[in-house]
């Protein structure tokens, strides 16, 4: 009879373990700092940037820097080419006052495109800049 008590104990422990494992788990939720992030929502994946008001394709080896956490009306981002040079995009309310390229966007805004160090870049980088600018769409 002494033999059945340890078996009963082991069975009881196993039953408790199974019931505990089957108990409902608390639902996963995003931490507060991810639920209320400042700035406009953007998607960056596989050489594609998408914001609420515009999107474009870029080489995945290039570095993309979001320079402002402002809302979509003031978004400012820069693409940095590995060989040097930079391409800057900023959402602005007017197409006046600067000598750069303005692309019309929805809601009456414009995308100000500025190229840095354009004259000193290799031809393949300047061609890539032009391809990126052509890929911009609302």
Steps between C-alpha positions, in 0.01 A plus 500: 500500500790737555575475129169658386544826696801628299320410174189687611715799591673496159163475322366792705805713419471415128128591499574833667778572251271422204218715639742785565640478147148511354393803701420811296801723437478876535468665160807667359485875467737762371692692766384860555803651324406314179130584518559875503808571288543859385502592134351373181458131429752374245583161352857414405560159342714350224610829345154656514395801710131576550355791695142619511545756222775353279712193430811411301746219430868520586802264499491287815873561554432871554438641845166669566483751787170641626606840625180623657238344721246758392167415342477419129478869410854559621669167433867526405708201393839459335647220289876456530682328214790268596729678251412842642231754428155532647145541382267688735119494501288741700123548496428873478189715460625716211709470186635856530830643615751229416683390188444129544261242359141502632267206440127562565342275765148451631338762728677787323844414637821462303800272533817707496785291355856618557817332369827553687846466339344422160794632292762291680321164473576207269261470205340179633400680823354798314305258278369330815395838643304567180339153514394555863349840417306346208364229733335752737121471502212614717 
